[in-house]
Amino acid sequence: MDAEKKKKIICLFLYVVFASFVVYVLKPYYFFSILIVLLPPSLVNFLWLKKSKKKILIFSLLSTVLFAPPVELIARLANAWDVQSIFPRPFDLIPLENMLFAFLNVFWVLSFYEYFVDRDTVGSVSKRIKYLLGIYCLAAVLIYSLYFYNHGIIVLNYFQLAVPVLIIPSLIFFLTIPSLHKIKKAILPTAFFFLVFFVYELISLRIGSWWWPGEYLFPLTIGGKVFPLDDVIIWYLLSTPVLIGSYEFFADDWE
């Protein structure tokens, strides 16, 4: 990686730190804190791309519209996490703010990955994207059907939710895709977003934008509030590699 890109990575992270400090001082609603902390660096990183914008947008929108709401529904039924809301919630459970967070989580991670790791060389969207669409639709139909039939069936705790969403997909992708063997291509994005989300979630916890009211394997108490190590161990370390693996498999140029 050349020196210019290294400087850009540092600038992106410094912005997150500065914006998180601003949020800590101003204590805006959660929705506005997302706009302040995550939106600007996401857009800047996206605009640096030349060829990959279309497939990143398509993948991010599909994941946000079809995949994120069912996952959020399961999490809220189990009270795994919750956030400050100012908008009406679908099913009286799903915070729309987290849909914005989910979109930027996918959108920025993939923009970062393409620009700093995958070299932004291929612009076309893989035909395999139709399989992702099918998987998302089947999962959404199943979860919504079970919710209306007997929502107790889909109440999963933090770790149980991570198994089908992160742990199993991580094993599939990284045993299947040669270019991601040994997670080499995911190391930098995982490390970067580990720091980004750790800083942002600590601030969000502190000002009451985000909290963890459920039961966890490794709960910590910070300033009288629960901060589960499950979040750090499972989601911070697996969500970025799984996202990159699914993007490579379904939308990018892997053969």
Backbone torsions as a table, in degrees:
resi	resn	phi	psi	omega
1	MET	NA	133.4	-177.6
2	ASP	-76.9	168.3	-175.3
3	ALA	-63.9	-34.5	-179.2
4	GLU	-62.5	-43.1	-179.9
5	LYS	-68.1	-36.1	176.7
6	LYS	-61.6	-40.7	178.2
7	LYS	-64.9	-37.6	179.5
8	LYS	-64.9	-40.5	177.8
9	ILE	-61.3	-45.1	179.3
10	ILE	-62.0	-42.4	-179.9
11	CYS	-64.4	-40.5	177.8
12	LEU	-60.4	-45.9	-178.6
13	PHE	-68.7	-40.7	178.5
14	LEU	-62.5	-35.1	176.2
15	TYR	-62.5	-44.7	179.9
16	VAL	-59.1	-43.6	179.3
17	VAL	-62.9	-46.5	-179.8
18	PHE	-63.9	-46.3	-178.9
19	ALA	-65.1	-35.6	177.1
20	SER	-65.0	-37.7	176.0
21	PHE	-64.2	-41.8	177.3
22	VAL	-60.2	-44.1	178.7
23	VAL	-63.1	-40.2	178.9
24	TYR	-61.5	-38.3	-179.1
25	VAL	-75.6	-46.3	-173.7
26	LEU	-82.6	-26.7	-178.9
27	LYS	51.6	56.1	177.4
28	PRO	-74.6	170.5	172.4
29	TYR	-59.4	154.8	-177.7
30	TYR	-53.0	-42.9	-180.0
31	PHE	-56.0	-44.9	-177.8
32	PHE	-74.5	-29.2	176.6
33	SER	-66.1	-35.0	175.6
34	ILE	-63.0	-44.7	179.9
35	LEU	-62.5	-35.0	-178.1
36	ILE	-77.2	-45.5	-171.4
37	VAL	-87.3	-44.0	-169.4
38	LEU	-102.2	-32.0	-175.7
39	LEU	-65.3	-51.0	-177.1
40	PRO	-57.9	-50.4	-179.9
41	PRO	-65.4	-30.9	177.1
42	SER	-62.8	-46.9	-179.0
43	LEU	-66.1	-42.6	179.4
44	VAL	-60.5	-47.7	179.5
45	ASN	-61.5	-41.1	179.2
46	PHE	-63.0	-40.7	-178.4
47	LEU	-69.6	-19.9	174.9
48	TRP	-69.3	-21.2	-177.2
49	LEU	-74.1	152.7	178.5
50	LYS	-114.3	-40.6	-172.3
51	LYS	-113.4	-20.9	-167.2
52	SER	-97.8	3.3	-172.9
53	LYS	-60.5	-44.3	-175.5
54	LYS	-61.6	-49.3	-175.5
55	LYS	-70.4	-30.7	176.4
56	ILE	-68.1	-42.2	178.4
57	LEU	-62.9	-45.5	-179.3
58	ILE	-62.3	-48.5	-178.7
59	PHE	-62.8	-42.4	-178.1
60	SER	-65.7	-42.3	-179.3
61	LEU	-68.2	-43.7	177.8
62	LEU	-59.7	-44.9	-177.7
63	SER	-66.3	-36.8	-177.9
64	THR	-74.7	-43.4	-175.4
65	VAL	-76.3	-39.9	-172.1
66	LEU	-101.8	-31.7	-172.8
67	PHE	-100.4	-44.0	-174.8
68	ALA	-62.8	-44.2	-178.0
69	PRO	-61.1	-45.5	177.4
70	PRO	-61.0	-39.2	177.7
71	VAL	-63.7	-43.1	179.1
72	GLU	-64.9	-37.3	177.9
73	LEU	-61.0	-46.2	178.6
74	ILE	-61.7	-44.7	-178.1
75	ALA	-63.0	-39.6	-179.2
76	ARG	-72.7	-34.4	176.4
77	LEU	-61.7	-35.8	179.3
78	ALA	-89.2	-2.4	-178.4
79	ASN	58.9	36.4	-177.8
80	ALA	-69.7	-39.1	175.1
81	TRP	-153.4	164.1	175.6
82	ASP	-153.3	160.3	-177.5
83	VAL	-137.8	164.5	176.7
84	GLN	-71.3	128.4	-177.0
85	SER	-120.6	143.4	172.5
86	ILE	-122.7	-3.3	-179.8
87	PHE	-113.3	154.9	175.0
88	PRO	-58.3	144.2	-177.9
89	ARG	-101.6	125.8	171.0
90	PRO	-57.1	138.2	-175.5
91	PHE	61.2	11.3	-173.6
92	ASP	60.3	21.2	-176.0
93	LEU	-131.1	-42.7	-169.9
94	ILE	-84.0	112.8	177.4
95	PRO	-73.8	123.4	-179.1
96	LEU	-64.5	-27.6	177.0
97	GLU	-57.9	-36.8	-180.0
98	ASN	-72.3	-19.2	173.9
99	MET	-71.1	-38.2	174.3
100	LEU	-65.1	-43.9	177.9
101	PHE	-59.8	-43.6	-179.5
102	ALA	-62.3	-43.3	179.6
103	PHE	-60.6	-48.3	-178.4
104	LEU	-68.3	-31.8	176.2
105	ASN	-59.8	-46.8	178.3
106	VAL	-71.6	-49.3	-174.5
107	PHE	-59.4	-47.8	-177.8
108	TRP	-74.0	-42.1	-180.0
109	VAL	-57.6	-45.4	-177.9
110	LEU	-71.3	-36.1	176.2
111	SER	-63.1	-43.8	177.4
112	PHE	-61.6	-47.3	-178.5
113	TYR	-60.3	-47.2	-178.4
114	GLU	-65.0	-42.9	-175.1
115	TYR	-74.4	-43.8	-172.6
116	PHE	-95.6	-19.6	-174.7
117	VAL	-120.3	-50.8	-171.7
118	ASP	-90.5	-2.0	170.7
119	ARG	71.1	7.4	169.2
120	ASP	53.9	48.4	-172.3
121	THR	-100.0	-21.5	-175.5
122	VAL	-120.7	126.8	-177.0
123	GLY	-98.7	-22.9	-175.7
124	SER	-74.0	148.3	177.6
125	VAL	-89.6	130.8	-179.2
126	SER	-62.2	147.2	176.2
127	LYS	-67.3	-15.4	179.0
128	ARG	-70.6	-7.5	179.7
129	ILE	-60.0	-27.0	179.8
130	LYS	-65.5	-30.3	177.8
131	TYR	-70.4	-37.1	176.0
132	LEU	-63.4	-43.6	177.7
133	LEU	-58.3	-43.1	179.2
134	GLY	-64.4	-43.1	179.2
135	ILE	-63.4	-45.8	179.3
136	TYR	-60.5	-44.8	-178.0
137	CYS	-65.4	-43.2	179.1
138	LEU	-62.9	-44.0	179.6
139	ALA	-63.9	-41.9	-179.1
140	ALA	-65.7	-45.7	179.1
141	VAL	-60.5	-43.2	-179.7
142	LEU	-62.1	-48.3	-176.5
143	ILE	-66.7	-44.4	179.4
144	TYR	-66.0	-37.9	178.5
145	SER	-63.5	-45.2	178.4
146	LEU	-64.9	-34.4	178.2
147	TYR	-61.0	-46.4	-178.4
148	PHE	-75.7	-28.0	178.6
149	TYR	-74.9	-54.3	178.7
150	ASN	-164.8	94.8	-171.8
151	HIS	-65.8	-14.0	176.8
152	GLY	-63.8	-23.2	-179.6
153	ILE	-65.5	-32.0	-174.8
154	ILE	-104.4	18.4	175.0
155	VAL	-81.3	106.5	-178.3
156	LEU	-118.7	136.2	176.6
157	ASN	-74.2	-179.1	-172.6
158	TYR	-55.7	-50.3	-177.4
159	PHE	-70.0	-41.4	-179.8
160	GLN	-61.0	-37.8	177.5
161	LEU	-66.3	-35.2	-178.3
162	ALA	-68.9	-26.6	-176.8
163	VAL	-61.8	-56.7	-179.7
164	PRO	-75.8	-26.2	-174.9
165	VAL	-85.0	-35.0	-173.6
166	LEU	-125.0	-49.5	-170.2
167	ILE	-68.2	-51.4	179.3
168	ILE	-63.9	-47.7	177.1
169	PRO	-59.0	-36.4	-180.0
170	SER	-62.8	-40.6	178.4
171	LEU	-65.7	-42.1	-179.3
172	ILE	-64.1	-50.9	-174.8
173	PHE	-65.1	-42.5	-173.0
174	PHE	-88.0	-2.7	168.6
175	LEU	-99.6	-10.1	-174.3
176	THR	-105.7	-39.6	-171.5
177	ILE	-95.4	109.5	-177.8
178	PRO	-57.5	-38.0	-176.5
179	SER	-68.0	-15.8	178.9
180	LEU	-110.1	14.5	-178.0
181	HIS	-59.0	134.8	-178.0
182	LYS	64.6	17.4	173.6
183	ILE	61.2	23.8	-175.7
184	LYS	-58.9	-43.1	-175.2
185	LYS	-77.7	-11.5	-177.7
186	ALA	-100.4	-5.3	-173.7
187	ILE	-63.6	-51.4	-177.9
188	LEU	-62.8	-51.1	178.3
189	PRO	-59.9	-38.7	180.0
190	THR	-63.8	-44.7	179.7
191	ALA	-64.5	-43.0	-177.9
192	PHE	-64.4	-49.2	-176.0
193	PHE	-77.4	-20.1	168.9
194	PHE	-57.4	-48.3	-179.5
195	LEU	-68.2	-42.9	-178.8
196	VAL	-60.1	-51.3	-175.7
197	PHE	-74.1	-28.5	176.4
198	PHE	-64.7	-47.2	178.6
199	VAL	-62.1	-47.4	-175.5
200	TYR	-67.7	-40.3	-179.2
201	GLU	-70.0	-35.2	176.9
202	LEU	-63.1	-43.4	178.1
203	ILE	-65.5	-42.6	-180.0
204	SER	-62.1	-39.6	176.9
205	LEU	-64.0	-43.4	-176.1
206	ARG	-63.6	-39.9	-175.8
207	ILE	-95.2	1.8	175.3
208	GLY	85.6	18.8	177.6
209	SER	-80.3	-27.7	-173.6
210	TRP	-142.3	139.9	176.4
211	TRP	-151.3	161.8	-176.7
212	TRP	-119.6	98.2	-174.6
213	PRO	-94.1	0.3	-173.6
214	GLY	-93.8	-158.1	178.9
215	GLU	-108.1	139.2	-173.3
216	TYR	-135.9	161.7	179.3
217	LEU	-72.1	-39.7	-174.7
218	PHE	-133.6	72.4	-179.9
219	PRO	-77.4	135.2	171.6
220	LEU	-111.7	154.5	174.6
221	THR	-114.8	119.1	-179.7
222	ILE	-121.7	114.5	-178.7
223	GLY	59.9	33.4	179.6
224	GLY	82.2	3.8	-179.2
225	LYS	-119.4	145.2	-177.9
226	VAL	-76.6	130.9	173.1
227	PHE	-131.9	101.7	-173.4
228	PRO	-74.3	132.4	172.6
229	LEU	-65.5	-20.2	174.4
230	ASP	-53.7	-41.1	-179.4
231	ASP	-61.6	-41.0	-179.4
232	VAL	-72.5	-48.6	-174.2
233	ILE	-70.0	-46.3	-173.6
234	ILE	-86.2	-56.6	-170.9
235	TRP	-79.4	-42.8	-178.9
236	TYR	-64.0	-40.9	-173.9
237	LEU	-86.0	-21.1	-176.0
238	LEU	-109.7	-30.4	-173.4
239	SER	-62.4	-42.1	-179.6
240	THR	-67.9	-48.5	176.5
241	PRO	-59.5	-40.5	179.8
242	VAL	-66.1	-41.1	177.6
243	LEU	-60.9	-46.2	179.6
244	ILE	-65.1	-42.2	179.0
245	GLY	-62.0	-43.5	179.8
246	SER	-68.6	-36.5	177.0
247	TYR	-64.4	-46.2	178.7
248	GLU	-60.5	-43.4	-174.3
249	PHE	-71.6	-45.0	-171.2
250	PHE	-97.5	-24.5	-172.3
251	ALA	-123.7	-25.0	-171.5
252	ASP	-96.1	-152.9	-166.1
253	ASP	-103.0	13.7	-178.4
254	TRP	-66.0	138.3	175.5
255	GLU	-129.1	NA	NA
